[in-house]
């Protein structure tokens, strides 16, 4: 019961943050929303959401600001003040740290926004601690956050390889510039991803691993030469998100998450793997947000 009380408290704090993205937020206000002391509210938020409350709030504001810069004719300074940054310079530094480019350059680009993935407490199922049992240093452990998200009916624009079973094979067969081409599709619903196709989507003589991007089900625009488009049915995806990491250690971050996914039992939480329902996908490893990978699932106990 205590765990669910914590989850509910964090959910209330997240709701308060989302209702006040354009207003100053204090720890006392978050604590009041949660019904905890300020110290306890901050500690519980980090435990459940994976980040301290104001680091989480900043990442969320920056993602919303990025969407506005990309979709509206807004001035950078106006967006900075609108999302409660004290100065143009401070906003630019924070934006560059999260997205790897300045707000001005970003606003002129095309393609999907690499948004911060909020760890919504209402979607929280399990936080897994990894590490050798003999290790006592907390820094030698890693935390993986797991949540289930809904994917609507949509289409997938993809480029197939020949025999590739993972990213590096694919790059040798097709080339790594595919990512840039996919990023240029402005109608994309989400950012590009590397994907492992289910057997029923693999054409004879083509690879299990592909790169693609999802667009709305009513998409009828042009696709790059050599690409194809397929329809995807609604599904549920179980998303695994590791801790932030140093960018040069992305390989370790991927292997660490894969170890968790191999041992994970979705049945414990009323789900089962449903690999035939949709491609399993991995997002570009970005140190600031942790490595993210998702696998399709079906609910087996809806009444729970």
N, C-alpha and C positions, 0 to 999 in steps of 0.2 A: 504493500500500500504506500509506503514512504516514497518509492520510486515514482509512482504515478502522481503523487502529490507534487513532487519536484517537477515532473513533466508539465503538469497543469499550471504551476507557477511560472515556468519559463514560457509557456504558450501565452499567458497573460502579458508577460513583459514584451514578447515579440509582437503581439497585437498592438500594444501601446506604441512600440517603435514604428510600426507600419502606419499607424494613425497620425504619427507626428514626425514624418520624414522631413517636413519643411519647418519644424519648430525645434527650439532648443529642448533637450531632454536631460534631466538630471538623474543621478543614481537614486536619490530619495524618491523621485516620481516612479521609477521602475520598481523600487522596493515596495512602495505603497500599492502598486498594481499587483504585485506578487503576494503581498501580505506577509513579507519577511522583513528582517532587518537589512540595512544596506549591505553589511558584510556578507550575510548569508545569501542575499539575492545575487550578489556578484559571483560568489563561489558556485552556487547551484547553476547559474546561467552557463558558466564556462564548462561545468561538468556535463550538462545536457547538450548545449549548442556547439561546444567545441572551441569557442572563442570567448574572450572577455566581452561583456555587453557592449562596450563602446567601440571595440574593434569590429564586432559584428555589425553594429549600426553603421559604422563608417563604410564598410564594404557594401552593405545594402544600399546606402545612399549613393555611393559611387556607381553602382550598377544602374540604378534608376536614372542618375544623371547621364550616364553613357547612352541609355536608350533615348533620352530627350535630345541629346546632342545629335544623335544619328537620325532622328525622325522629325525634328522640328527645327525651323530656322532660328535658333537661339544663340545669343552671345554667350561666350564662355563665362564672363564675369557675372552675368545674370543667373546662369545655372549654378555657379559656385555659391552665390548668396542665397539662392532659392533652396539649396540643400544644406544650408547652415554652415558653410565654410567661411572663415573670417576674411580670407583674401584670395585674390586670383592666384598668387604664388603658392599658397598652401594647398589650394585645390589642385593646381597643376602638378605639384610634387606627389600628392596622394594618388592622383589619377594615373600618372606615369608609373608609379610603383605597382599599381594593380593591373594596368592594361598594357604596359610596355611602350606607350606612345603618348604624346601630349594630347590634351583635349581638342585643341585646334586641328591637329592632323587627323585625329580620330573622327571628328565631325565631318570631314571631307571624304571619308572612306565609304565603302559599301560592304554589304554582307552582314552576317549576324553578330550580335554583341556577345562577347565572352563573359557572361554575367556571373557574378558571385552566386553560388547555389545555396540559398538559405536553408539551414537545418531547422525546419519547422518542427516544434516539439510535438505537434499533434500527429506527425508522421514518424515519430521516433519509435524504433523497435528494440534496438540493442546496440550498446557500445561495447566493442570487443577489445580487450587488452591483450596485446601480443608480447612475446618476449620469453627468454629462457627463465624457467622457474627459479633458477639459482641467482638470477639478477635481482638486486635490490634497488639499484639506482633507477628512479622513475624515468630518467632520460633515456634509458635503454629499452623502454617500452613504447609502443605506438598505439594510437586509438583509431579505430575505423567506425565511421558512422554509417548506418544503414537506414534507408527509407524506401517506401514504395510510392511511385508516381504514376499517374494515368497518362497514356498517350492516346490522342484521338485518331480518327481516320485521317490518313495523310498519304502523301506520296514520297517516294525516295528517289532522288537523283544520285546515281552511282556510276562508278567506273570500275569494271571488273579487271582482275589480273588473269594469270594463266594457272599457276600452281601455288600462289602465295598463301601461306597460313598465318603470317603475322606481318607487322609493319615493315620491317627491314627487307623481307622477301618482296613485298609489294613495291617498295621503292626501287628495287633492282629491276623488277619487271616492267613497271609502269612509269616510275619517276615520282619524286617527292613534290613536284610543282602542282600536282593535282589538288593539294590542300588550298593553294592560292586561288585556283580556278573555282573551287567550291565556295570559298570565302567571298568571291565576287558575285554570288547569286543573291541579290538583294531581297528576294522573296522568302529566303530561308526562315524557317520557324525557330531553329536552334543552330548552334555552331556546327561546323563539319565534324565528322567523327570517323574513326576507323571502325570497321564492323566485321564480325564473323557471321556469315549468312547461315540460316538454317538450311538443311538439305533440300527442302522443297523450293528454295530460291536459287540454288546453284545450277547454272546451265552446264551441260556437258563440255568439258574442255576448258572450264573457267575456274577461277580460284574461290576458296571459301572466304578469304579475307578481301575486303574491298574498302574503298573510301566513298563516302557519300554525305548527303545533307538532306534533311527532311523539309518538305514544303507542304502547304495546305492542300487538302483533297481536291479543291477546285482550281489548282494551279494549271495554267495552260500556256505558260510562257516558253521562251526558247531555252534549250539546254545546250551546254557546250558540245562541240563535235566529239564523237567517240563515247559519249555518255549515254545512258539510257534511264528511263523512269519507270518505276513500278509502284503499285498501290500497296499500302499497308493497312491492315485492319486495326481497330482500337485494341489496346492491350495495356497490361500493367508491367512496369519495369521496376525491378529491385535495384536501387542505386547504391553503390558502395563508394564511399569517399574517405580517403586517407588523410593523414595530417599534412599540413604544409611542409615543404621540403626544399632544400637547396637545389636550384635548377640543374646543376651538374650531376646530381644524384638521382635523376629521374628513373634510371634503371632499377635502383634499389627500391624506390617507392612503388614501382609497378610490381616487382617480385613480391614485396611485402604484402601488397593487397591481394595478389593472386593466392598466396598461402592462406589468407583468411577466407577467401571465396571458396576454396577447395573444401574447407572444413565446415562451412556454414550450412546449417540445416533449416531451410525456410519453413518446413513443416511445424517447427516449434511455434511459429507465429501465424499459422493458418494458411500457408502458401505452399506451392510446389513449383519446381522449375518447369517452364513451358517453352523450351528452346525453339519449338516449331512455330511459335506465335509471332516472332519478330527477330531481327538481327540482334545479337549481343553487341554492345558498342563500347568503345573507349574514347574519351575526350583527350585532346592534346594535353600532355602533362604540363601543368602550370604550377610552379612551386608555391605561389601565394595561396592557392585554394586546395592543394592536395590532389593526388591522382584520383580520377573518377572513372568508374566503369559500371555498366549496368547490364543486367541479364533478365530476360522476360520471365514472369511468374503468373500463376493463376491462383485465385483464392479458393481454398478447398473447404473452408468453414465460414461461409458468409454470415452466419448468425452470431459469430463470436463478437 
